[in-house]
Amino acid sequence: MADWAVTPGRSTGHTLLAVRQVRRLLARLASHLMVMAVGLFFLVPFLWMLSTALKSDQDVFRVPPTWLPHDNLYVQVGDQQLPMYRVTIEGHTRQLALQSIAEGYGIFLDPANPAQTEKIRMRYAEPVLVVGLRWRNFVDAMNRATRPGLGVTFWTYVQNSLIVAIFSIIGTLVSCAPAAYGFARIRWPGRDLVFILVLATMMLPFQVTMIPLYIFFTTRLGWSNTFLPLIVPTFFGNAFDIFLLRQFFRTIPEELADAARVDGASEFRIFWNIMLPLSVPVLATITVFTFLWAWNDFQGPLIYLTDPRRFTMALGLQDFQQQHAVAWNQLMAAATIFTVPIVVLFFFAQRTFIQGVKLTGLKG
Amino acid sequence: MALTNTPRVHPGRSPKRWSPRTRRQLWTGLAFISLWICGFFLFNLYPMLASLYYSFTEYHIKQPLVWIGSLNYVNLVRDPLFWRSLYNTGYMVVIGVPLSLIVSFICALLLNIKIPGQSIYRVIYFLPSIVPVVASTLLWLWILNPNSGLLNTLLAEVGIRGPNWTRDPFWAKPSLILLGLWGVGNTIIIYLAGLQDIPQTLMEAAELDGASWWQRLWKITIPLVSPITLFNLIIGVIATFQYFAQAYVLSAGISPVGSGLGAPLNSTLFYSVYLYQQGFVYLKMGYASAQAWILFVIILICTVLLLRSSEHWTYYEGG
């Protein structure tokens, strides 16, 4: 494409330059358009999620779907908010407010003259729609009783997810930092062999350990329907975070530690007073990744949590969809609430995210 | 105090001859990694061996387990659904993984072009990959809804009658691949990092020699990122063999409450989904353990084969 042939002779150096510039410009324009087109593929689903989350119940299933959410026009009649309908009676179209529906008939009234009501078949009425963002969906989604009679709302799931995430973060930091120090800065016989073992554990699929651990946690320890099976293992270190921290600890100059050793400091003091304060950025990275992992996790909670009162958001959202198959607007509102913390976290920790992904190719 | 890096031990001598210093170092080191050691025995070694043991038993949690030898493995070979789940997973490995690598690579190439707003595009391409899996799957179930879904509406506008996507056994896996392509941000970032490591001088030299954009892509860019392709390929294959949440949410979303993992018509019964069903729905823990071990072996074989074959198609600078 780029090896254009400009016929010599007729064109002067000047037009040659112009032709090149135009071609450059066109190529840049074309590539920009492509970047944009692909960008739309990544962006549009988000907009669609948000658009659906703000739609009214009847607008959700409108064919063909619209981008801007429409809602019924409501009018204040006395102390009630009533939806407006366009009603056709004997060829005349009037705008009336709907008071109630029974057996296919609607009781309508004129907002200007509310005392007089009319009973009209609903099939002669169609709602008056105006562009309106129904923010109420978010509130409704959060407060909706997801299983009748249990008193469980979406808030319960948010809290449960936060509990699991926070304790997982504490567990990971407490267990991985010392282990990484032990592998990075202390020379002991057999260290490198054991470290290979650490890396090897990454090869073991979750499915292999899943069944014995499930049996152990639930039948031996009676931990079903608690967060313990999800949290406790994080307090015993994991290969990925140990590896990440070890790489960092190895970059800290040995002189710093030596100076402290001369002063008679123990290894633990060196670790605690010198290494940890220096490694705050890496610890922050691990915090972000552990949060992401705990917030996303589906299979762990699916296995251990059967009581809706203990569900995390991932489980709750899936359950929500099973129980209320049609409430897509509330479902999308809930999905938005599930996603927003992650997106916010991303904007605060962009560099961390990118670095972490480069390092590991995370997420399967 | 001078640090002696090599302990004064000769190979083959018994540990008792270690100097007091070395021995102290050993204990300090072990103390630091003690939590991990406990974790290794509790959460890796023990479950691994237990799973191997269970795989030779019939074990329905509440009832005592019965040693049945290799019967689980024999039954698996005879189980048509086991083969079905392997086929479904193979479909994702053979079609989904390469497709997602190609798309990621193209996206990385696009993001590497210097245009205004580049950093904003990078964020846009990356964001979907951090959306929680359950949320993104539900979102795509909604987009792929055959009647009021966004995609079929858009297709209708250009005169194409869209398929039933997730509800059609033929289109269910392509639907999941499409959903996967939306979340390739991680792979894009890894490729992008690789592209930026390519020395600019190499490209300029090739350009001066008259190499076209296409030639530079095939002769320089693709060979130079081949180690990254290998990495992404291995990670992708391993992840696909463990593919679960998306398939679970999809089946649950299109079938009535409590029925049909693998819906529609077992077309999304992937390996890990079938394993979960046997273990946690039918509580056949022995059978599921046998499946888990076969999975482990398959993953090991795939990784080794990919690494072996990569010697022929990856290019390392200075090697």
Interface residues (C-beta under 8 A of the other chain):
Chain A: M1 A2 D3 R28 S31 H32 M34 V35 M36 V38 G39 F41 F42 L43 V44 P45 F46 W48 M49 T52 V60 F61 R62 V63 P64 P65 V174 S175 C176 P178 A179 Y181 G182 F183 I186 R187 W188 P189 G190 R191 V194 L197 V198 T201 M203 L204 P205 F206 Q207 V208 T209 M210 I211 P212 L213 Y214 I215 F216 T219 P233 F235 F236 G237 N238 I242 D258 R261 V262 E267 F271 L292 W295 N296 F298 Q299 L302 I303 M313 A314 L315 L317 Q318 Q321 Q322 Q323 A325 W328 L331 M332 A335 F338 T339 I342 V343 F346 Q350 F353 I354 V357 K358 G361 L362 K363 G364
Chain B: M1 L3 N5 P7 V9 P15 W18 T22 Q25 L26 T28 G29 L30 A31 F32 I33 L35 W36 C38 G39 F40 L42 F43 N44 Y46 P47 M48 A50 S51 Y54 I61 I106 C107 L110 L111 I113 I115 P116 Y121 V123 I124 Y125 F126 L127 P128 S129 I130 V131 P132 V133 V134 A135 L138 L139 W140 W142 I143 N147 S148 G149 L150 T153 A156 W182 G185 N186 T187 I189 I190 A193 G210 S212 W213 W214 F231 N232 I235 I238 A239 F241 Q242 Y243 F244 A245 Y248 V249 A252 G253 V257 S272 L275 Y276 G279 F280 M285 A288 S289 Q291 A292 W293 L295 F296 I299 L300 T303
